[in-house]
């Protein structure tokens, strides 16, 4: 059971194992893009490429029609990775070997829908992946095993999530024999140490120039490639693809252009400065910071951060 790209490598590990994948469960096709054409999620695309059937796409996994279908399949084990729906108790109790989840954090830290976003946003230098038995509440089940992963300075959310996905798939493949023989370890989580990673919204990507440059840079990394970190300039939204935090004394108001460098505009933050190395003006293509500054004739002292 999975939907996002994070789940694809776990699906691949299961299909390439000696076990039968009796079904793949994912979210329904959704309208996407400017034309709002119906689009399948990454997991469905990969399952069909592998010739995997059936692919089930329930609107709600709590509905009787879907639960009856699952009972007819009689799964021994359910593996969940970035699926996007809460499983009801009836489904959790269905497989004799249990339901296990591949989660992209070192639980109990960063429970929730967007752990890779939040670890970068918070300036963490290490995260990891957890394989756990599922229970009725979100990411609170007993831990089977974990693997630590460093967060590299050049990581954005996508690159980190893909490394976590590979680590999770490898962990799952190594643990399948223990799950099959009911010998997988169970370590209860310390709920007092729990932190949370709620779903990310587009508006969370807006940069507040009163923040330190390091925090602004981490927001860009955390929201790249989607949903995107952004600011405003001359009343238009500007998506930021690549930035660099630099130390420096306060020279101008927050959001003011301090210098025009060969790499792009250098902008005053609440503490330090942010170099805009790659940007995308609204409804335009991506530009290097230098191309952007030259093409839009940016001048020293102009202010980023106002929508009108």
C-alpha positions in Angstrom: 0.0 0.0 0.0 1.7 3.2 -1.2 1.2 6.3 -3.3 4.2 8.7 -3.4 7.5 8.1 -5.1 9.0 7.2 -1.7 7.1 3.9 -1.9 8.3 2.8 -5.3 11.6 1.2 -4.1 9.8 -0.7 -1.4 7.4 -2.0 -4.0 10.3 -3.0 -6.2 12.0 -4.8 -3.3 8.8 -6.8 -2.7 8.2 -7.7 -6.3 11.8 -8.8 -6.7 11.6 -11.0 -3.5 10.6 -14.6 -3.4 7.2 -13.6 -2.1 4.0 -13.1 -4.1 2.6 -9.5 -4.2 -1.1 -10.3 -4.1 -2.2 -6.7 -4.8 -1.0 -3.2 -4.9 -3.2 -0.6 -3.2 -2.8 3.1 -4.0 -4.8 6.3 -4.2 -7.2 7.0 -7.1 -6.1 8.9 -10.2 -6.3 12.7 -9.6 -6.5 15.7 -12.0 -3.1 17.2 -12.4 -1.4 20.1 -14.3 -2.8 23.1 -16.0 -5.2 20.9 -18.1 -6.3 19.0 -15.0 -6.0 15.7 -16.9 -6.4 12.6 -14.8 -3.0 11.3 -13.7 -1.9 8.1 -12.0 0.4 8.2 -9.0 4.0 6.9 -9.2 3.2 3.6 -7.4 0.4 2.7 -9.9 2.7 3.5 -12.8 5.5 1.3 -11.4 3.1 -1.5 -10.5 1.7 -1.7 -14.0 5.2 -1.5 -15.5 6.1 -4.6 -13.5 3.0 -6.3 -14.8 1.6 -6.3 -11.2 -2.1 -6.9 -10.8 -4.5 -6.2 -9.3 -3.9 -2.5 -8.6 -6.7 -1.3 -6.2 -7.5 2.4 -5.9 -10.1 2.8 -3.1 -11.3 6.4 -2.4 -11.6 5.3 1.3 -10.0 2.2 2.7 -12.7 2.1 5.5 -15.5 1.3 3.0 -17.0 -2.1 3.1 -16.5 -2.8 -0.6 -12.7 -2.4 -0.3 -12.4 -4.3 3.1 -14.4 -7.2 1.6 -12.1 -7.3 -1.4 -9.1 -7.4 0.9 -10.6 -10.2 2.9 -11.0 -12.2 -0.3 -7.3 -11.6 -1.1 -6.3 -12.9 2.4 -2.9 -11.2 2.6 -0.3 -12.7 5.0 1.4 -9.3 5.4 0.5 -5.7 4.5 3.4 -3.3 3.8 2.6 0.4 3.9 4.9 3.2 2.6 3.7 6.8 2.1 0.2 5.7 1.3 -1.8 8.7 2.5 -4.8 7.1 4.3 -5.3 5.8 7.9 -5.9 2.1 8.1 -8.9 1.0 10.2 -8.6 -1.7 12.8 -10.4 -4.3 10.7 -7.7 -3.9 8.0 -4.8 -3.8 10.6 -6.1 -7.1 12.1 -6.5 -8.8 8.8 -3.0 -10.2 7.9 -1.7 -12.9 10.4 1.9 -11.5 10.1 0.7 -7.9 10.7 0.8 -4.6 9.0 4.3 -2.9 8.8 5.1 0.6 7.8 8.3 2.0 6.1 8.5 5.5 7.7 11.1 8.2 6.6 12.3 9.3 10.1 13.9 7.9 13.2 10.7 7.4 15.2 9.4 8.6 17.6 10.8 11.8 16.1 9.0 13.3 13.1 5.8 11.3 13.2 3.4 12.3 10.4 3.1 13.0 6.7 6.2 15.1 5.8 9.2 14.0 7.8 11.8 14.7 5.0 10.5 18.3 4.7 10.6 19.0 8.4 14.1 17.6 9.2 15.6 19.9 6.6 13.4 22.8 7.6 14.7 22.3 11.2 18.3 22.2 10.2 18.9 18.6 11.3 22.1 16.9 10.2 20.9 13.3 10.6 17.7 11.4 10.0 16.8 7.8 9.1 14.2 5.3 8.3 12.1 3.1 10.6 10.3 -0.2 9.9 7.5 -0.6 12.4 4.4 -2.6 13.2 1.3 -0.4 12.7 -1.4 0.2 15.2 -4.5 2.4 15.2 -2.8 5.7 15.8 -0.4 7.6 13.5 3.2 6.3 13.6 3.0 5.0 17.2 3.5 1.3 16.7 6.4 -0.9 17.9 9.7 -0.4 16.1 11.2 -3.4 14.2 14.4 -1.8 13.1 15.9 1.5 12.0 18.8 2.9 9.9 20.4 6.3 10.3 21.1 8.5 7.3 23.2 11.7 7.2 21.6 14.8 5.8 24.1 16.3 3.4 24.6 20.0 3.0 23.6 19.8 -0.7 20.4 17.7 0.0 17.0 19.1 -0.8 13.8 17.3 0.1 13.8 15.2 -3.1 17.4 13.9 -2.9 17.1 13.1 0.8 13.8 11.3 0.4 15.2 9.2 -2.4 18.1 8.1 -0.2 15.6 7.3 2.6 13.5 5.4 0.2 16.4 3.2 -0.8 17.4 2.6 2.8 13.8 1.7 3.6 13.5 -0.7 0.8 16.8 -2.4 1.8 15.6 -2.6 5.4 12.4 -4.1 4.3 14.1 -6.7 2.1 16.4 -7.8 4.9 13.5 -8.0 7.4 11.1 -10.1 5.3 12.5 -13.4 6.5 12.0 -12.3 10.1 8.5 -11.2 9.4 7.7 -14.4 7.6 8.8 -16.5 10.6 7.2 -14.1 13.2 10.6 -13.5 14.7 10.8 -9.7 13.9 11.7 -7.8 17.1 9.3 -5.3 18.7 10.5 -2.3 20.6 7.9 0.1 22.0 8.3 3.7 21.2 9.1 6.3 23.9 6.1 8.5 23.3 7.5 11.2 25.6 10.2 11.8 22.9 7.7 12.2 20.0 7.9 15.1 17.6 5.6 15.7 14.6 5.9 16.5 10.9 2.5 17.6 9.7 1.5 17.9 6.1 3.2 20.7 4.2 1.0 23.4 2.6 2.1 25.6 -0.3 1.9 28.8 1.7 4.4 27.3 4.2 7.1 27.9 1.5 6.9 31.7 1.8 10.2 33.1 3.0 10.1 35.6 5.9 13.1 37.8 5.4 13.3 38.6 9.1 14.6 35.0 9.7 18.3 34.2 9.7 19.8 33.3 6.3 20.5 29.7 7.4 16.7 29.2 8.2 15.8 30.7 4.8 18.2 28.5 3.0 16.9 25.4 4.8 13.3 26.4 3.8 14.4 26.5 0.2 16.0 23.1 0.5 13.0 21.6 2.3 10.5 22.8 -0.3 12.5 21.9 -3.4 11.3 20.7 -5.8 7.7 20.8 -4.4 5.6 22.6 -3.3 8.4 25.2 -3.8 9.9 28.0 -1.6 9.0 31.5 -2.8 9.2 35.2 -2.2 7.7 38.2 -3.9 9.5 40.9 -6.0 7.8 43.8 -7.7 4.5 42.3 -6.9 5.1 38.9 -8.5 5.9 35.5 -6.9 9.4 34.2 -7.4 10.2 30.5 -6.8 13.6 29.8 -5.4 15.4 26.7 -6.6 18.9 27.2 -5.2 20.3 29.5 -2.6 23.3 29.9 -0.3 23.4 31.3 3.2 26.3 33.7 4.0 27.4 35.3 7.2 27.6 39.1 7.4 26.8 42.2 9.4 23.4 44.0 9.0 23.8 46.5 6.2 20.2 47.2 5.0 16.5 46.5 5.7 15.4 42.8 5.6 14.8 41.7 2.0 16.9 44.4 0.5 19.4 43.7 -2.4 22.9 44.3 -1.0 24.9 43.4 -4.1 24.6 41.9 -7.6 27.2 39.1 -7.8 28.2 36.8 -10.6 26.0 34.1 -9.0 23.0 36.3 -8.4 21.5 38.9 -6.0 22.7 38.9 -2.4 19.8 39.8 -0.2 19.8 40.9 3.5 18.2 38.5 5.9 17.4 39.0 9.6 20.8 37.7 10.3 23.3 37.1 7.5 22.6 37.2 3.8 20.9 34.9 1.2 22.4 34.5 -2.3 19.8 33.7 -4.9 21.6 31.3 -7.2 18.6 29.9 -9.2 15.1 31.3 -9.4 11.9 31.0 -11.4 9.8 34.1 -12.0 6.0 33.6 -12.1 4.9 31.8 -15.3 8.5 31.9 -16.6 11.4 29.4 -17.0 14.1 28.8 -14.4 17.0 31.2 -14.5 20.4 31.5 -12.9 20.6 34.2 -10.3 22.9 36.2 -12.6 20.5 35.9 -15.6 17.6 36.9 -13.4 19.4 40.0 -12.0 20.5 41.1 -15.5 17.3 40.3 -17.3 15.1 42.1 -14.8 17.5 44.9 -14.3 17.5 44.5 -10.5 19.1 47.4 -8.6 20.8 47.6 -5.2 18.3 48.5 -2.5 15.2 47.0 -4.1 13.2 44.9 -1.7 12.1 41.2 -1.9 9.2 40.1 0.2 6.1 42.2 -0.7 3.2 40.7 -2.7 1.9 44.1 -3.8 
